[in-house]
Structures are given as structure tokens and as C-alpha cells.
Amino acid sequence: MLVIDTNVLISAANRDLDFHDACRKAVERCRFGISPWYLSWPICYEFLRICTHPNVLPRPWPMGSAWNFLKTLLNSPAAGILLPTNRHTELLSQTISEVPHLAGNILHDVHTAVLLREHGIREIYTRDTDFHRFPFLKVIDPAA
């Protein structure tokens, strides 16, 4: 079981970006595989925000195309969406006490890390080195 982070999805979806091939292959292994893998709604919304933003990508996607990309992934047999459980508050408190200096922009990553933790998922495909701060996660960079 693993989660695919936004940056891997964006690289997989955009041929013009560095690491496209490696990220695309990683996403396709999940999409066509039988092992459970997950996204979260914040990851999906962040993907939509970045892929459609004219100041981020040289050729931003129309919203319909970006959403269709995500829908295709979410319709994969082994795909799922992680949602907070009744343990979220407890595990957020635990993570805040265990991981020092959590503030600012890393809080999106904190949310993702806590979601993984509460669902017993240890692995995340990401190029974001901030996830190494969470000792309960195994960070896998598909382009490494």
C-alpha cells in the first residue's frame, strides 16, 4: 500500500517536465497493478490547482482535462481515497509532538503524513524531501 503525492502526479501528467518518464512509469505501475494505492482529496485539489495554473506550467491544462486525468486514476481497480478517521486528531497531536519545527507550508505535508499514519500506510511516492522528516514513512522517489 502506498500514496502517490502531487508532485509525482504532475510530472507523470506533463511530458515537458523533468522526470516525466520515471513518474509516469511509477503511476502506471500503480494504475495497472493489483496492490492498493491511494490519493487524498487535498492531493487531488493540489494537482488540479497546479496543472491549471497559468503561472506554474508553461502550458496549463483545461480543468476538464486535469479532472479527467484524475478520474482515470481514481477509477483504477486498486485505487482509493484516504479520508480522515476518528483517530485523526490523536495522530496529528502525536505527530506534532514527535516531529520538530512544523510550521508554514509543510502543514500540507503534515496532513498527508497523518492520513497515511492513521491508515497504516508507510510508503509514499514523492519527490518532496520534506517527507523524510516523518520517521514513520518510507519515502520513495520514482526518479531517484
C-alpha positions in Angstrom: 0.0 0.0 0.0 1.2 3.5 -0.8 0.2 7.0 -1.6 1.1 9.0 -4.7 2.0 12.6 -3.9 1.0 15.6 -6.0 4.5 16.2 -7.5 4.7 12.7 -8.9 1.2 13.1 -10.5 2.2 16.4 -12.0 5.4 15.1 -13.5 3.6 11.9 -14.7 1.0 14.0 -16.5 3.2 16.6 -18.1 5.6 15.4 -20.8 7.5 18.7 -20.7 8.6 18.3 -17.1 11.7 16.8 -15.7 11.3 13.2 -14.5 8.2 12.7 -16.6 9.2 9.2 -17.8 10.1 7.9 -14.3 7.0 9.3 -12.7 4.7 8.2 -15.4 6.0 4.6 -15.1 5.5 4.7 -11.3 1.9 5.9 -11.7 1.2 3.3 -14.4 2.5 0.5 -12.2 0.0 1.5 -9.6 -2.8 2.1 -12.0 -2.5 -1.2 -13.7 -1.3 -3.2 -10.7 -3.2 -5.1 -8.0 -1.7 -3.6 -4.9 -3.8 -1.0 -3.2 -2.7 2.6 -3.6 -4.2 5.9 -2.6 -4.6 9.6 -3.2 -6.3 12.1 -0.8 -8.6 14.9 -1.7 -6.0 17.5 -0.8 -3.6 15.9 -3.2 -6.2 15.9 -5.9 -7.1 19.5 -5.4 -3.4 20.5 -5.4 -2.9 18.6 -8.6 -5.9 20.5 -10.2 -4.6 23.8 -8.9 -1.1 23.4 -10.2 -2.0 21.8 -13.6 -4.5 24.5 -14.5 -2.4 27.5 -13.2 -1.1 29.7 -16.0 1.8 31.0 -13.8 3.0 27.5 -12.8 3.0 25.5 -16.1 4.0 26.9 -19.5 1.0 25.1 -21.0 -1.7 24.8 -18.3 -4.3 22.2 -18.7 -8.0 23.0 -19.1 -9.8 22.0 -15.9 -11.7 19.2 -17.8 -8.5 17.6 -18.9 -6.9 17.7 -15.5 -10.0 16.3 -13.8 -10.3 13.5 -16.5 -6.7 12.6 -15.7 -7.5 12.2 -12.0 -10.8 10.4 -12.7 -9.0 7.8 -14.8 -6.6 7.2 -12.0 -9.3 7.1 -9.3 -11.3 4.6 -11.4 -8.4 2.1 -11.3 -9.4 -1.1 -9.5 -6.7 -0.8 -6.8 -7.1 3.0 -6.2 -8.7 4.6 -3.2 -9.1 7.9 -1.5 -7.8 8.4 2.1 -10.2 10.2 4.4 -9.6 11.3 8.0 -10.9 8.9 10.6 -11.9 9.4 14.2 -8.2 8.9 15.1 -7.0 11.9 13.0 -6.9 14.4 16.0 -5.0 12.0 18.2 -2.4 11.2 15.4 -2.0 14.8 14.5 -1.2 15.6 18.1 1.3 12.7 18.2 3.0 13.8 15.0 3.2 17.4 16.2 4.9 16.2 19.4 7.3 13.9 17.6 8.4 16.0 14.6 10.0 19.3 15.5 9.6 22.7 13.7 6.3 22.0 11.9 5.0 25.4 10.6 4.0 27.1 7.4 3.9 25.4 4.1 4.9 22.0 5.4 1.4 21.7 7.0 0.0 20.3 3.8 2.6 17.5 4.0 1.8 17.0 7.7 -1.9 16.4 6.7 -0.8 13.9 4.1 1.6 12.2 6.6 -1.1 11.9 9.3 -3.5 10.4 6.8 -1.0 7.8 5.9 -0.3 7.1 9.5 -3.9 6.7 10.5 -4.5 4.2 7.7 -1.3 2.2 8.4 0.3 3.1 5.1 4.1 3.6 5.3 5.1 4.3 1.7 4.7 7.5 -0.3 5.8 8.1 -3.9 7.1 11.7 -3.8 9.9 13.9 -4.9 9.4 16.1 -1.9 12.3 15.6 0.5 10.3 17.2 3.4 8.5 13.8 3.9 11.8 12.4 5.2 11.0 14.4 8.4 8.4 11.8 9.3 10.1 8.8 10.8 7.0 6.6 10.3 7.1 7.0 6.5 9.2 5.3 3.8 9.8 7.9 1.1 10.2 6.6 -2.5 11.4 9.0 -5.2 10.4 7.4 -8.5 13.1 9.4 -10.3 15.9 8.5 -8.0 
